[in-house]
Amino acid sequence: MTFPNESVDDTRERDGKCRADGWRLDRRVGVQALTAAATAFAGAVMLAATVQARLDAMEARAAALDGDVRSARETAVCVARMDERLAAVQRALEEMRTDLRHLRAEARVSAVVEKEAR
């Protein structure tokens, strides 16, 4: 479609069919449109920078949490070893109590036998 004061070459450029000259900015583009495009671009750059900063912060937190998890695992292993040692000590104490009860019972029996022997 051609306008009354427009030549065929102008129509081809407007329709995008003549691309030999490359991209050009038309004089009909207003300052407001350029300002809006620049603002949108600046906003996109700021958003990307913010996302990158948040990603870096999360990676740092993840690294710190990884260290905490490792130390917690080491602590859990130490506690498990202590539990095993405590269980072994408790078994040994039970054996000692049982042995002492048997010794006391034997001592009482031998005391009674000696008393009767007198």
C-alpha positions as CSV (number, residue, x, y, z in Angstrom):
1,M,0.0,0.0,0.0
2,T,1.4,3.4,-0.9
3,F,0.5,6.7,0.5
4,P,-0.2,9.8,-1.7
5,N,3.2,11.5,-1.3
6,E,5.2,8.4,-1.1
7,S,7.3,6.7,-3.8
8,V,7.6,3.0,-4.4
9,D,11.1,2.9,-2.9
10,D,9.8,4.5,0.3
11,T,7.1,1.9,0.5
12,R,9.7,-1.0,0.2
13,E,11.8,0.5,3.0
14,R,8.7,0.9,5.2
15,D,7.6,-2.6,4.5
16,G,11.0,-4.0,5.3
17,K,11.7,-5.4,1.9
18,C,14.7,-3.3,1.2
19,R,17.3,-4.3,3.7
20,A,20.5,-3.3,1.9
21,D,21.1,-0.2,4.1
22,G,20.6,-2.1,7.3
23,W,18.6,-1.0,10.3
24,R,17.8,2.7,10.6
25,L,16.0,4.8,13.1
26,D,13.1,6.7,11.7
27,R,12.7,10.4,12.6
28,R,9.1,9.7,13.5
29,V,10.3,7.7,16.6
30,G,9.8,10.0,19.6
31,V,12.0,10.8,22.5
32,Q,9.5,9.1,24.8
33,A,9.8,5.8,22.9
34,L,13.6,6.0,23.0
35,T,13.5,6.9,26.7
36,A,11.1,4.0,27.4
37,A,13.3,1.6,25.5
38,A,16.4,2.8,27.4
39,T,14.6,2.5,30.7
40,A,13.5,-1.0,29.9
41,F,17.0,-2.0,28.9
42,A,18.4,-0.5,32.1
43,G,15.7,-2.3,34.1
44,A,16.6,-5.6,32.5
45,V,20.3,-5.0,33.2
46,M,19.5,-4.2,36.9
47,L,17.3,-7.3,37.1
48,A,20.0,-9.5,35.7
49,A,22.6,-8.0,38.2
50,T,20.2,-8.5,41.1
51,V,19.5,-12.1,40.1
52,Q,23.3,-12.7,39.8
53,A,23.9,-11.2,43.2
54,R,21.2,-13.4,44.8
55,L,22.6,-16.4,43.0
56,D,26.1,-15.7,44.4
57,A,24.6,-15.2,47.9
58,M,22.7,-18.5,47.7
59,E,25.9,-20.3,46.5
60,A,27.8,-18.9,49.5
61,R,25.0,-20.1,51.8
62,A,25.0,-23.5,50.2
63,A,28.8,-23.8,50.7
64,A,28.4,-22.8,54.4
65,L,25.6,-25.3,54.9
66,D,27.7,-28.0,53.2
67,G,30.4,-27.3,55.8
68,D,27.9,-27.4,58.6
69,V,26.5,-30.7,57.3
70,R,30.0,-32.2,57.2
71,S,30.7,-31.2,60.8
72,A,27.3,-32.5,61.9
73,R,28.1,-35.8,60.3
74,E,31.4,-36.0,62.1
75,T,29.7,-35.1,65.4
76,A,27.0,-37.8,64.8
77,V,29.8,-40.4,64.2
78,C,31.5,-39.3,67.5
79,V,28.2,-39.6,69.4
80,A,27.6,-43.0,67.9
81,R,31.0,-44.2,69.1
82,M,30.4,-42.7,72.5
83,D,27.0,-44.5,72.7
84,E,28.8,-47.8,71.8
85,R,31.4,-47.2,74.5
86,L,28.7,-46.3,77.0
87,A,26.8,-49.5,76.2
88,A,30.0,-51.5,76.7
89,V,30.7,-49.8,80.0
90,Q,27.1,-50.6,81.1
91,R,27.5,-54.2,80.2
92,A,30.7,-54.4,82.2
93,L,29.0,-52.8,85.2
94,E,26.1,-55.3,85.0
95,E,28.6,-58.1,84.9
96,M,30.4,-56.7,87.9
97,R,27.1,-56.3,89.8
98,T,26.2,-59.9,89.0
99,D,29.6,-61.1,90.1
100,L,29.4,-59.1,93.4
101,R,25.9,-60.5,94.1
102,H,27.3,-64.0,93.6
103,L,30.3,-63.3,95.8
104,R,28.0,-61.8,98.5
105,A,25.7,-64.8,98.3
106,E,28.7,-67.2,98.5
107,A,30.1,-65.2,101.5
108,R,26.8,-65.4,103.3
109,V,26.6,-69.1,102.6
110,S,30.1,-69.7,103.8
111,A,29.5,-67.5,106.9
112,V,26.4,-69.5,107.7
113,V,28.3,-72.8,107.3
114,E,31.1,-71.5,109.5
115,K,28.6,-70.5,112.1
116,E,27.0,-73.8,112.1
117,A,30.3,-75.5,112.2
118,R,31.2,-73.8,115.5
